[in-house]
């Protein structure tokens, strides 16, 4: 078991006496360059501080409030009276009571200070009345390790007999609204939104929150807001913005297992952290989040430590192959001849029923599918067909025959989670990934696809994309509610599949890149990053490059070939280190798209020489050259430069600058510290730094 109370202070200060100071004047005690954390009572102020952090709480004993917050020398909260409710608890009682309780529903009991090794903890407490005979203590702990730039938050509350804590909002902290601020989320590759007056949300783990953090970028730096949850429990990170202020909070649907009636306590099983980087969101992600990921089960392995087939490392491009018909195979043949080696196929619409219907009843496969697979493989390519890893059509034959209803994920009221997709317009229900029945269904499919069709693996859709749903079916073997069962269920399934069912030299792929699934799959398809009304940023590669292989950038469509965003997407796909393409092969065939095909071919051929970087190397930063670098309006992506770049570090430590020109004209551009660089039309270059 990992210790969820890690902090970022690893210093060992010998012969230093740890002290908590209670004086009438604010003081900060330091030993040499090492900033001790102190707590100080100064009139109506209660000050928790070290060299980097200063939080002033109200010390009036009757009502809690955070009067100001200063992080890394920057004030992020300057007005008192806005943070009297740092938590919200929704209890459910034996008679169905379900109150949303805030601190104003409780009696404030003050605080206690504790020193635990090199960490100073302030424990604030309240007393809730749940009934005339039942009360619950609420304790919020704010921890500041010595010399730490991060503040740690945790919450626990009483759980009298018959009561559970159903939902929590914690922490809930108001900040000053920054002028010209940006909301940074880990949606897909990463997205930057203008901080408008609205509610921003990021659901973890899912495509809208591949990592458990959000950030607020200001002109003078970035507010960092994250959790350190080693069990990947479902949670929503939210930023509620109005004209004057900004409320950040994490919303949690709790697992019933967290309301322990033996101990009489509900405890959030992770720490939340808050900090500020004067250098901005990239520095915050590198300094705080990336190191955290190396301590997790999903992030502690390099690519070299995983059993990934060599052909996947050698692959540079994918086709999104649709249907089983002569038109399809003709286009695939053309693409394999034109683009050359290292091109593989995701294959869709191969199954008996129409797409997004009758799941998981895929067999029998369409006639000729096995023959087409064999032909493609004979040309040196690979085929990985589609299945869905979470949906079960309640009108499918198997749902009735196998009692699929028993494995369906259930809402609190016992009803199904039902989803309708525009591709089919039929009902699909979400299946609980913890159930043995669903494991059996997926395992049987994996065995049959590999055994009958002789594929090179299986693509299991939605697993690393769709957010976990709370499940209240008490027959599934997990504690009801939220929690880690979603992640643990898929982890158990994929561990068994990889150990006992995946054939030699075969792979598993899933959709999107929610972090906790990284080590379950060999490569991940990244195509749902939001890009309308925001800027795509390289947050994910900054954190996880070197530990994951990816495919694509965003969805390709027929229209994009004539609009110009095809070139932009493949340029960005290359710069992020992703394997290229992932388009319908029938779209790239024909004289009217010869320029687009030629540009993609150029990038594919160039990428073949970059495996020393993209297969295990590290993405360091994006580069936007100056000089002769026109700005164009890319459809749905907004204003973008025609020449973009990235700095990587190879597996052997060689720093590399890549520049890609998507324009039909050559451009001479400037990169800081270098002589002017010419990038030819529709070309990519590598410069070893």
N, C-alpha and C positions, 0 to 999 in steps of 0.2 A: 504494500500500500504506500502511495506517495503522501507526503505530508502537505496538506493544503494550506498550511500556514507559513509557507516559505516567505522570506523577505529578501530584498536585494542588498542587504548589508552582510558582507562576508568578512568584515574586518575583525581582527583579534587584537583588542587593546589590552595590554598587560598592565596590571597594577593600577587600574583606574577604578575608583570607587563610584558606583552608579548611585545617583541621587535624584530624588524628586524634590524640587524646591517649592516651597509654599511661602512666598514673600509678598510684601505690599508693593514692590516694584518689579516690573518685568525684567527678567535677567535670562541670558542664554549662557550656559556653561559649556565650554569647549576644552578639549585637551589636545593641544597642538593643532593639527589640521583636521582633527576628527570632531565633527559636530555632534555633541551629546544632545539628546532630546530632553526637553524640560517641560514641566507644567507649572504655571505661575498664576496665583490669584492676585489680581491688581484691581481692587475695588470691585466694580461690577463686571470686570473682565476675567475670564478664565482663559489662559493662553497656553496652547500646545505648540511647541516650536522647536526647531533646530536651525541649523544654518540655512537650510533650503526651504523650510515650510513654516508658516505661521498661521494658525487658525485661532480666532478669538471667539469663544463661546460666551453666552450671557451667563453670568454668575449670580442671578437673583434668586435662585433656589425654587422659584415657583413655576417657571415656564422655560422650557428649552428653547434656545435659538442659537444660530450661528451668525455672529455679527459681521465677521469678515474672513476671507480666505486669501492668503498670499502664498503662491507656489512658485518656487525658483525665482523669487524676486518680483513676480508680477501679481498684481491684485486681480483676482478673477471674481471676487464678490466684495463689494464695497459698501453695501447697505444692509443694515440690520432689519429684522422683522420679517424676512422672507423665507427663513428656514426653520420654522417652528414645527414642521411635520416631515422629518427625514425618513419616515417609514409609513407604510399602510399595510394592515393585516386583515385579510378576509377569513374569518372563522366560520366553521360549520358546526352546529351543535346537534345533539341527539334528536331534537325535535324539528330539525330543519332550519334552525336559525342561521342566517348567513350575513352578519353585519360586516361592512367595511369600516374598520376601526383605525383612527388616526390618533396621534398624541393628544389632541384636544378632547378625546373621549376617555382619557386616562388621567391619573394623578401623577404629576412629575415628582420623582423622589430624589433628584440630584445626581451626583456623580461620585465615583471612586477612582483613584489613580493606582495603577499597579505597574511594577517593573518586572518584566519577564526577560531575563538575560539582557540583550542589548536593545530591547523594545519597550517603549513606554506606552501603556494602554490606559485610555480613559473609558470607564464603563458608566454610561448614562442609563438610568432606569426609570420605568413608569409602572404603575399598577392599573391594570384593566379590570373592570367588573363585568363578568360574563353572565352571572346570575346572582341572586341574593346570597347563594352559598358557595359560589365558585369565582375565584379571581385568577388572574394570570399576570406574572411579572414579565415585563418586556425589557430586555437589556441590549443596548446598542454599544458596541465596542469600536472605538476609533484608536488605531494603533499607529505609532510613528517610530520606526526603528532609528537608532542613531545613524546620523549621516545620510538618511534616506531622502530622496526626492519624492517618493511615493507615500501616500497616506492609505492605510488599510482599514476597511470597514467590514463589520460583521454584525449579525442580528440573531437573537434568540428570544423565545417567549414561552410562557407556560402553556401546557396543554392538559387542563383538567379532564377527568374522565368524561367521555362522551363528546369531546371537542377535538377538532383537527384544524390546522391552519391550511386553508385551501389555496389561497393566492397571496402573494406578497409583492409590494413595490418597495424595493430597497437596493441601494440608497436612493433617496429623492433629494436632490440638491439643486437649488436655484443659483445661477451665476449671472453676472452682468452680460447682457446681450452685446456682443462685439459688433462694431460697425464694419461692414463689408466682410462679415464672417462667412465661413464655409462649414458645411456638415460633411464629415468624412466617414464613410462606411465601408465595410469589407465586402460589399456586394460584388460577387464575381471577382474580377481582377482588382476591384476597388473603384469607388465612385465619389466624386466631389460635387456637392450641391450648394448652390447659393443658400445662405441661411435666411430663408423667407419665413413669414409668419404662418406656420403650419406645424403639424405633427409629423416628425420624421421617425421611421421605425426600421429596425434591423433585427430580423428573427434568426436566432442561432440554435443549432447549426443548420444552415440552409444557403441557398444562393443569395439571399438578401443579407446574410451574415455568415460568411465563410469562416470568420474568426470572431472571438468573443470580445469585441471592442468597438467603440465609436470614438471619434475625436472631433473637436471643434477647433478649426484653424482660424486664428486671429492674425492681424497684421504684425503682432509682436510675438507670435508663437502659437502653440497648440495645447488645448486642454485634452488630456488623455483620460479615458474612462473605460475600464475593462474589468473582467473577472478572471480569476485564476482557478478555473474549475477543471479538474483532471478527469472528471467523469462525463463531460460534454452534455450536461443536462440542458433541456430546452429552456430558453429564456428570450425575452424581447428587450432590446436596448432602444430607448426612446428619447427623443429631444422634442420638447413641447415649447415652441417659440411664439412669443407675442411681441407687441411693439416695444416693450421695455425690458423684458427679461427672458431668460432661457432656463428651462427646467430639464435636467437630465435625470433619468431614472431607469432602473432595470425592473421589468415586470416578470414575475415567476409564477407559473402554475406548479404548485408544490406536489411532491410525492407524499402520499399518506405515511410512508415509512419515516419521513422526517419528523412527524408528530409522535414522539415516543412516549407512550403512557407509563412505561416503567420508570423512566427518568423524569417524566412530567415536563419534558422540554421539546420545543421545536427549534431546530438550529439550521441555518442556511449552511450547506456543506462546502462552502468555498469562501474565499475572501474577495471582496471588490476592491479595486485600487483606483486611485486618482492622482494625477500629476500634471505637470506643465513643462513643456520643452520650449525654450526660447528660440530653438532652431526650426520648429515646425513639426508637422505630422510625420515626416520621414524619419527624423531623428528620434521621435517618441517611439515609433514602431521598431526601429533598430535597437534602441537602448533598453526598452522595457518588454515589448511583446515578443520579439524574436528570441531572446534568451529564455523566456518562459516556455516557448514551444519545444525547446530541446529537452525539457524536463518532463514532457508528456509521453504517453505510450505511442501516440500517433506521429510524433515529431522527432523522436530520438534516433531515427535511423537515416543514414545517407542512402543514396541510390545503390551504392556499391554493396551495402549490407543487405539488400533485398534480392530475391531470386527472380529477377526480371529477364525474360528471354532476350538474347542478343539481337534477334531480328527487330524487336521493338525499339531498341537503342538505335538501330541502323535505319529505322523508318523516318521519312521526312514529310510525308503528305498522306492525307486520307480522302477517300471519296465517300460521299453520303449516297450510297447506291440504293435506289428505290425500285420496287416491283421486280417481278420475275418474268421478263418478256424479252423478245429479241431486240427491241430498241434499247433496252437497258444494257444487255451484254455487248452490243455493238459499241455503245459509248464507253463502256469499261475497257474493252479491247483497245479502243483508240487512245484513251487516257494512259493506259499502261505502256503503250508503245511510245506515246508522245512525251510523257513526263519521266519515263525510265524507271530505274530501280527504286526501292524504298517507298512504294505507294501501296496503301492497304485500303480495305473496304469495310465501312459500317454498312450493314445491309438491312433495309427496312422493307415492310410490306411483303414479307416472304411467307407469311403464315396463312392459315386456312380462311380466317375471317378478316374483315376489314380492320384497318389500323384503329387502335383505341377501342375495340369492341371485343367482347367475349374473353377478356384476359382472365386467367392465363392459359386459355385453350388455343394454343398456337398451331398445334399439329392437327391434321397432316400438313406438311409443307407444300407450297405450290409445286406443281409438276416442273421438272427441269432445274429446281433449285440446287439439288445435290450435284447435278451435272455441271451447272454454271460455277459452283464453288470449286469443283475439281479443275475446271478449265482455268479459272483465275489463279489458283494455286500453282498450276503447271507453268504459268507465266512468271512465277516468282513472287506473286503477291499473296496477301492474306485476307481472310474473311472472318469478321466477327459480327454475328447477327444480333438483332434487337430482341430483348424481352423487357418487360416492366417489372420492377422489383417491389412495388408497393400496392398496385391496384388489382382488385378482383371484381369483375363485373357480376353484380348480384343476379343477373339474368343468364349467366353462363351455365352451361351444363354441369361443369365441375363444381360450381358454387352450391348447387343443389345436391349433387351426388356425394360430395366430400364434406358437406356441412360447413361451407365457407363462412356462414354466419357466425359460427363459433370462434372463428379467428379474426373477425372484423373488429377494427378499433371502435370503441364505443364512447360517445359523449357522456357527460355527467347524467343526462336524462335517459341514457340507455339507447339512444338512436344512433344511426350510422353517420359517419362522415361521408358525404356523397359529393363527388366532383363530376363536372360535365366539361368536356373539351370540345372546342370548335371543329376538331378533326373528325369527330364521330357523332357528337350530340346525344350520346347515350350515357346512362348512369354508370359511374364507377365508384366503388367503395374502397376506402383506405383500409389496408390490412395491417394488423399489429405485427411488427417484425419480431416480437418476442415469442410468438406461438410456435409450437412444434409442427403444427399443420402447415403453416406457411413455409417453414424451413423444408418440410418434406416436398411441398409443391415446387419450390425453386430448385431443390436438389435434383428432383426427377427431371426437370426441364434441362438443367445443365448437363446431366448425364445423357439425355436423349439427343440433345442438339449436337454434342460432341460425338456421340456414338453413331447416330444415323446419318448426320450431315457432314461429319468429319471437318468441322470448322476449326479455326485457330483460336477459339475462345468464345466468350459470351459477353455481350454488352447488357448490363443490368441497369435500366433507366431509373431515374428519379432518386436513387438511394442517397447520393451525395448532394442532392439539390433541394428536395422538399423538406420543409420544417417538420420536426416531430409533433405529433398530436397527443395531447393527454388522453389516456385510455382508462376507462372505468369498468372494464370487464374483469371481475374478480376471479375468473377461471383461467386467466392467461399465465399465471405463475409469477407475475410481477406485482409490486405494490401499486395500487391504483393512483391515478393522477398523472403528474409529470415525472420529472426525475431523469435517471440515466437509462431506463429500460429500452428506450428507442435505440440509443447508441450500442448498448450491451447486446440487444437482440441481433442487430446486424453484425456486430463483431463476432458473436458466436456462430452465426450462419456462415459468414465469409471465412472465418478461421477453419471451419470444417470443410467448406468447399475447396479451399486452397490446399488443405492437407490431404484430403481423401478423394477428391473428385476432379480437380483440374488436371487435365492431361499434360504430359511433358511438352514444354515449349508453347503452351497455350497461355492466354491472358484473360483477365477480367477488366472491363471498363465500366465506368459509371458516368452519369451526367453531373457536371459542376464539381466544385472542389471544397466543399465544407471540410474543414481541417481534420475532424476526427475520423474521416473515412480515408485519409491519404494512404495509409499503409494497408488498407484492405484491397485496393485496386492497383493494377500495374500502371495505368494511365487514366487521365480524367479529361472528359470533354467539356470545354468551357465556352459556352455560347449564350448565356443569359445575362451577362453583365448589363445593367441599365446604361443607356447612352443617350436617351432623349431627355433634354433638360438638365444634363449634368456632364461632367468631364470624366472620362475613364482615366484612372490613375493606376500606377503599378504597385499598389499596396501588397497584393498577394505575392508577386515575385520578389519583392524586397524582403519579405519575411520567409518564404518557403522555397525559393529557388535552390536547387541542389538536392532537394529531397522529394521531388515529384516530377513526373512527366505529364505534359498537357497537350491537348489537341485544340486547334482553332482559336478564334477570338470572339466572334459573335455569329449569328445566323446569316447564311447566304441565301439570296433569293434570285429569281430570274431578273427582276428589275434592277438589281444592284450592278449588274454587268454593264448596263448602259448609263448608270448614274455616276459612277466613279468611286462609290464606296467599297467596291470589290478590291481595288488597289490599296485603299487606305487600310482596310481590315487585314489584308495579308501582310502589309508593311508592319502594322502593330503586332500581328501574330508572330512574325519573325523576331521582332525586337524583344518580345516577351519570352522568347525561347520555345514557343509552342510549335508543335508539328502542324504543317500548313494545310490549307485547302478546306476540306470537309464541305464540299459542295456536290450537288447532283451532277454526275458525269454527263448527263444529257444536256446540261446548260452550257458547258464549256466547249462543246463540239460545234463547229461551224465557223465559216469565214467572218461572220459579223462580230464574233467575239475573239478573233485571233490575237488582237493586241492584249486583251486581258489574260488569255491563256499563255501568251509569251512572257508576260510579266511574272505570272505565277511560276512558270517553268524556270525562269531566271533565278527566282528566290529558292526554289527547290534544289536546283543544281548548286547554288552557292551554299545552302544550308548543309549539304552533304560534307562540306569541309569544316563544319563548325561543331562537330560532335564533341570535341575536346572541351568546349565551353557549355553547350546546352545540355549535355548529358552529365549532370553533376556539378556544373559550374554555378557561379553565384551572380545574380543580377544585382548591380550596385546602384544605378541611377539612370533616369531618363535624361536625354540630351536634346535640346531644341536649338539647332545652330542659328546663328545670326547671319547677316550679310544677304546674299542673293537667295532668299528663302521665302518665296511668295506664300501668302495665306489664301486658302480656298475654303469654300463653304461645302463641307462634306455632308451629304444627305443624312439627317438624323444624328450626326455626330457634331455638327457645328463647325466653327472656324478652326482650321488645322493647317499646319505648315506642310509643304510638299516634301520637305526633307526632314526626317526625324531620326533620332539616334538613341543609343543606350550604351552604357558602360557595364561590362561584365568582367568577372574574374574566372579564368579557366580552372579546371580541376587541379592543374599544377601551379596555380597562383599567378598566371600571366594576366595582367589587366588588358582588356580589349575594348576598343571603341568600334561600334557598328553604326554606319550611316546608311539609310535607305532613301532613295529618291523615287517617289511614285509618279513624278511628272514626266511628260513626254519630251522635256527639254533638260539639258544638263544645267547644273547650278554650282557656282563656287561659293562655298559657305565658310563661316568662321566658327571655330570652337575655341573657347578660352584656353590660352596657353599654347596654341598650335598655329602653324602657318595656314593660310587659306587652303581649303580642300575642295577639289573638283569631284562632284559625284555625277556620273553620266546618267542620261535619261533611263528611267526604269531599271536602275541598277542598285546593288548593295556593295559596300566595301567594308573591309576589316582593317583596322589599324592597331597593331600591338603597341601598347603604351609603355 
